[in-house]
């Protein structure tokens, strides 16, 4: 009997099952512990079926990373569409990233592994191309916000900086704050009283004020803006966190 040919929808559904299983395994064990053989033991599919979708463990990991980037890109798109000033939209980007890190901690941290050459060099060409396209979707809203603020004369960095440099400063600040305060690690004395959402907002305001990104922190009611994020733009994510017993501290 010849094998059943799956249509595109069925293929995507099966691929999502594989990604769900890999995600659950990493949450339970670790990235290092994941192998295709271990994954197959938890699936109703053969090893050959897994390899029909992913040519290696590395290809699978990049696929999982791409899934996370797709989720984050949708959040960034909503942040960019927030009806407000460019600095409010910029704050929304950081708020969205914090929500993503809280809701999907494994996917949030997986980006570091997926960026290594060991992963990208062994992943399929199609997965790598998808990854590059998703990077564009993530960086696009950030660059657009900064370009808009420059056009409006609302930002004036103290030193010459390209749009890429401005965007990287935002990503490194946001990733670092979330990574240091969200992970299940023993807090040292300097972090014992720090709350990620509060510290992230503080850090963003310090960064944006350093860029001379107007209106400055003391010139605007930013608490009202954050309330709007929680009640409109990101209401679904905020409610999902509440369902998990995680109430935002801002």
N, C-alpha and C positions, 0 to 999 in steps of 0.2 A: 504494500500500500504506500503510495507516495505521500510525503509529508503535507500537512494542511498549510495552505498559503494564507498568511494573515494580511488583512488590509491595514492601511496606515494607522487607523484609529486603534485597532487591536494591538499593533506593534507598540504604539505609544503607551497603551495601558499596561502592557507587559513590562516595558522599560521602566515605567513608574513603580511597578511592584518590585523590580530589582533594586531601584534606587531607595525605595522605602525600607527594604530589608537591610541594605548596606548602611543606611542612616541609623537604623535601630541598633545594628551590630556595633557601630562605632560609638554610639552613646553608651552602650552597655560595656563594651570592652575598650577598644582604642583603635586608632588608625593603623598603628603598627601591627596589631593582631589580626587585621582583616586580610583574608586570602580568598581567592575564588572558590577553593575547595570548601572552606568553612561556610562560605555564603551558600553554596549549593546545598549543603546539609539542612539549611533552614528554608529552602525553596521547593516548590512543587515542580521545578524545572530541572533539566539535565545541565551538565557543565557546557555541553555544546550549545544549548539554547542561550546560556549566559554569554558565551563568546560570540553568538550571532548578534548580540546587542553591544557588547563591550569587548574590545580586543585584548584587554589586560586589566589588572587591578588599577593601574594608573589611569586608564581610560575611564573606568568606573568612578574613580575619585574626582576626576575633572568633570564628569557628567554630574556628579552630586554638587560640586562647587558651582557649576553652571545653573543648576536648579536654584540654589541660594541666591545667585546673582540676579536671576529672573525675578524672584520675589522682591529683592532689594530695589531693582530697577523700577518696579511698579510703585513702590513706596516713594522713591525719589521723584518719579513723574508727578505723583500727587503733591509732593512738597513744592515742586516747581510751579504747579498750577494754583497754589494758594493765592488768594486774592489779597495782596498786600504789597508792601515795599520789598525791594530786592533783599534787604537785610533780614526781613521777616522770612522770606523764602529760604535764605541761607540758613537761618536758625531751624527752619522746618526740615531741611536736609539732615542736620545733625540729630534732631529729635527722631526722625524716621530711622536713622542708623541705630540709635539707642534702642528703639522698639524692636528692630530686627535682631539686635544682639541679645535682647532679653527673651524674645520668642523663639529664636533659632540659634542657641549658643554653639551647637556643634557645627552648623553651616558657617556661622560667623568666624570661628577659628580655623575652619578648613581652608580658608583662602590662603593662609600662610603656606600650608603644604602644597596646595595646587599651584602656587607660583614658583615652586622649585623646578629646576630643569629636569630633575629625575621624573617628575610627573608629566610636564608638558612635552618632553622629548619622546615619551613612550605612548602618549595618548594619540588617538586617531586624528587625522588631518581635519575631518569634519568637526570633531569635538573642539579642536584648537581654534578653528574658524568661528565656531559658535561662541567660544570664550572671548575672542577679540571683539565680536559684535556686541556682546553683553557689556564689555568694558566701555565701549562707546556709548551705550545707553546709560551707563552709570555716570560717566564723566560729563556727558552732554548737558544735563540740567545744571550742574555746578558751574561749568564754563559759561553757560548762558546767563546765569544769575550774576556772575562777576562782570561779564561783558555789559549787561544791562546797567549795572551800578556804575561802571566806568562811563558809559554813554550819558548817564544822568548826572555825573559829577558827584556821586555820593560815596566814592571810595578813593583814597589817596595813600597808598602804602608808603612808609617812610623811606624805603629803598626800592629801586626799580624791580618789579617782579612781573613775570609773564603770567598769563592765565593759568598755564599748567602749574606754575609754582604756587600760585594762590590756592589752586585746587588741591595740590599735594599737601600743603600746610593744613588744610581742613581735614583731609583724610587721615593724616598721621595723628593729629590731635584727637579726632573722634575714635579711631581704632585703639589708640593707646589708652585713653581714658576708660573705654568699655572693657578692654582686655584686662587691665589692671584691677578693676573694681567689680567685675562680674564673675570672674572665675572662682571655682571652689578651691581656693588656696588659703593657707593660713595667713591672716592679715598681720602685717608687722605694725608697730606702734603708730607710724605715720599714716596708716590707712584705716585704723580701727574705727574711726568715727566718720568716715567718708561714705557718702551715698552717691551712687553713680549718676542718677539723673540730675541731682543738684550740682555735683562737681562738673558734669559735662556742660551744663548751661553756663556755669561760672567761667569755665575755660574758654567756651566759645565767645562769650562777651569780651574776655580779655584779648583773645585773638582778633576779633573784629574791631575792637577799639584800637588795637595796634595797627590795623590796616587803615585806620581813620574811615571806617565804614559807617556812614551815617544812616539813621540817627544813632548817636552814641548811647551807651547803656543808660546814662543818667537823663537822657533826653526823651525817653519813650516808655510807655507802659508795656513792658515785655511780658509781665505776668498775664495780662489780658490776652496777648498773642498766644501764649502757651495754653491758656484755657480754651481758646478757639481750636488749637491743634487737637486737644483732647476731646472736645465736644463735637467736632465736625470732621476735619480732614482725616484724622486717625482714630475716629471713634471705634471702629471695628477692632483694631489692634489693642486699644486701651481696654475695651470690654473683654477681649480674650485674655489679657493679662489678669484682669480682675477675676475671671473664672478660674484662673490658676492660683488665686490667692495672692497675687502680686499687685499691690496698690502703689501707683506712682507717688513719689514723695514730693512732687512739685505740682 
